[in-house]
Amino acid sequence: MQIGLGGTRMHRVFTSLIQEQLDLTIHQVGTTIERELHGRKNHPFWSVSHLYSGTVILKTGGETYRVEAGDVMVHPPNVPFTEDSIGVCTTQWIKMDAKTSSRIDLLRIYPLPAVVALTDPASYASKFSELLDIYSDFQSPLREINTFACFIQILSLLLKSWHDGGALPRSAGMLTEEDRLVKVIFYMSKRLHRKITREELADVVHLSPSYLDRVFLESYGIRPLQMLRDLRLKHARHLLETTGQTLEAIAAASGLQDASYLTKVFSQRFGITPGRYRRNLKEKAHP
């Protein structure tokens, strides 16, 4: 299911450039009460686990964390971790994936660390209980839409807590190849107005251009320069929606040569000319 999403701070522009839609998949939601929690785990999807009560010693990415009630543990896909509880603990957990329409993980754009201290644990726990009730009601015709709507609110509480805590990044030991690729995309998004080469992008992550092309294609289905063009077109569309700039100015700001070239590639990508797109927006705003 696709849901609109806005960014915050340094990520606001980056998120809007990639796409304003988010494709969410919730695999499982549950609450677990255990007298002894012990074991090594490795999930193929994101795991977001709120420690409602108790204390857990978490080991991941070569580091050890003492997790207390009110903290959320964030586990990236395919990154092993070990959890050991001290006494009885209760966890509220969600197994999920969240990707933009360009197949980029949301939680790589927002690189949450292994442990996030919640600003308002009571609100998070309450919203999670609501999510669990909705998710478990298989008879409701609105189960899917209500599940996603509730999940977005939980995600918002988590991201706000991370932001309020200083937006500390994920540790180096938990980073994967895909995190390196997101670094390339962020680099592109900050330089859309100028010429960027394959070699320059490869240098950002110290890879050869051919290897970068290959891993990019495996992760996103397109090569880096194809994504660069897509980011430029989405940026041009964003400027059409939010400014009164001329097509020449928008083309220059988006790295699309001139108004003529912008019109050509915009029409190919979106099936409508930039001028007609802007007029349609005005007509909808003032029918």
N, C-alpha and C positions, 0 to 999 in steps of 0.2 A: 504494500500500500504506500502511496506517495503522499507526503505531508510537507507543507511549506515550512521553512526554517530560516531564522535570521541569525546573524553572527554577533559577536561581542568583541570589543577592543580590536586588537591587531587581526583577529580572524574574521571581522565583519566583511571586509572587502574580499578576502580570499573566498569565503563561503558563497557570497553572491556571485562571484565570477564563475565558480564551478557550476552551480545550479541551485535554484531556490527550492528544489524538491528533494525530499529524503525518502528513500525506500527502506522501510523497517520490516524486519522479520523477527518475531518473538518465538523462540523455540520452546521455552519452558519458563514457568513462574512457580515459585514455591517457597514454603517456610520449613526450616529444618531445626529441630531441637536435639542436641546430642550431648551426652555426658562426657564423651571423649571424642574429639575430632583429631584424626591423624591420617596423613596419607599424602602421596604425591599425585598431582592431577595435571592434565593437559587437555584443554578443550579445543575443538575445531572452530569455535565461535567466541564472541565476547561474553564474559561472565561478570556481572555486576552484583556484588553481594554485600548487603548491609548487615553489620553486626549489631543486632538489636539488643543483645545482652551477652555478658561474658567477656573473655579476653582470648585473643588468638595470636600465636606467633606465626607470622607469615614469612616464608623464604621464597624469593623470586628474583631473577636477574642478578644473582650474586650478592643480594642484600637481604638483611633481616629486619622485619618491622614488628613492633608490638602494636597490635590492633585492639582498640578498646570500643566499648559500646558507643554507637553514634558515628562510627567510621564506616566508610564504604571501601571494599576491596575491588579493584578493577583489573581484570585479567585479560590480556589480549589473546587472540587465537594462536594456538600452537606455541605458547610460551609456558614451559613447565613451572609449577609452583607447588609448595608444600605448606599445609596448614596444620598446626598443632594447637589444640585448645588447652586452656588452663581452667579446669572445672567445666561446668555445664555452660553451653553457649547456644544462642538462638540466632539464626541467620535468615534474612529475607533475600532471596536470590532471583535473578533474571538472567536467562541465557538468550542472547540476542545478536543480531547483526543490524547495522544501520549504515547504509551507503548512499552517496549522492548518485545522481543519474549518470555521472561519469565513472561510477563503480569505486569511488574513493571512500574508505571508511571514515565515518564521522569522527570516531574517537582516535583517528590519526590526525585529523585537522585540529581537534581539541585533544592534545596529548596528555590525558589525565595520568597522574602517577599511580603507583600501585595502591596507595591508600589516600583517600580524601576524607577529611574531617567535615562532617555536615554542619552547616550553620544552624539548621533547624531540624534536628533528628526526629522530633515528634511529628512534624508535618510530613517528612519523608515516610515515616512508618505508617502514618494514617493513609497517605496516598497509596502506599504499597498494598495495604489491606484492601483498599478499594479496587486496585488493579487485580488482585488475586480473586476477589469475588466476581468481578466482571469476566475475567479470563476463564473462570471455572463454570460459568453459566452457559453451557453449550446449547441451551434451548432458546436463548435470546436472539432475535433476528438482528439486533444491533451489537452483538458481541464483538465483532471485529473492529468496527469503527470506534466503539467505546473503549476497547482495549488500547488502541493506538492513541486515542485522545488522552487517556489517563497516563500512558507511558510517556508521552511528550511532557506532561507536567512533572513526572518523576525525573526525567532527563534534565529539565530546566532547573529543578532544585539541586541536582548534582553538579551541573555546570556552574550555577551561581555560587555554590559552596567552594568549588575549585577556584573560581575567579576571586571570591572574597578572601581566600587563603593565600593569594599571591600568584595564582596560576602557575604553580611549580610544574616543570615539564616531567615527562616520563624518564626514568633513569636509562642510561645508555645500555645497561645489561638487558633491558626489556625491548629494545628496538629491533625491528626486523627489516628485511629488504624493502618491504612496502613503505616503512617510515622514511627510508632514504628517497624513495620515489616521490613521496609527498613533498619532501624538501625541494625537489626539482620543480614540481608544480607551483609551489609557493614562490620560488625564484622567478618563474615565468610570469606569474600573476602580478608581480611588482614591476615588470619591465615590458608590458605589452606595447608600449608606444615605440619601442626601438627594435632594430633587427637583432635576432637571436639565432645562433647557429647550433647545429647538433653537437659540435665540439665543445662549445661553451657550456651547454647543459650537462654534457658528460663530465666536464671538469668539476662541476658543482659537487658531484658525489664520487669523484675520482674513479670513474669507469671509462671504458672505451665506448665510443659512439655506437658501435655495432652491438655491444653487450647491453647498453642502456636501451637501445631500440628493442632488443629481444625481451628483456624483463618487463619493459613497459607494455609491450604487446601482450605478454602473458597475463599481466595484472589487469589491464584496462581495455584490451581489445583494439587499441590504436597505438601508434608510435608517438613519441614526444612532440614532434613538430605538428602532427595532426591535432593533438590536444591543445597545443599553443594556438592554432588557428581557431579551434572551437572556443577557447577562452576569450580570444579577441572578438569573435562574433557575439558572444554572450555579453561581453563588456559593452560593445556597441549597442546591443539591444537595451541594456540597462541605462545607458546614456539617453537613448531615445525615449525611454519611459520616465526619466527623472530630470532631464534638463531640456533647455530650449536651444542647445547648441546646433550649429549648422552641420550638414552632413560632412563637409570638409573637415570641420573641427573634430567631429566624432571619429572620422576615419583616421586622422592624425593621432588622436589620443588612444586609439585601439590598434595602431600599427598596421592599418589596412590601406596604406598608400594614399588613395584619394577617394572622392565621393563616387566616382564612376566604378572603381573596383569594389568599394563597400557595397554599392547597390547590387553589383553582380553576385558577389559571394553571399551576401545576406539573403538574396532571393533564392539562391541555390540551397541554402541551409534551412531557411524558414518558410519558403514558398510564398513570400510576399516582399515587396520592395520596402526599404526603410521609410520612405515617405508615406506609403499607404499604411504601414504599421503604426506610425505616429498619428496619422489622421484617424485611424480606427480607435486608438486610445482616447483621443479627444472627443470623438462622437459618443463613446461609451460613457465618458465622464459628464458630458453635457448633451444628453439625447434630445 
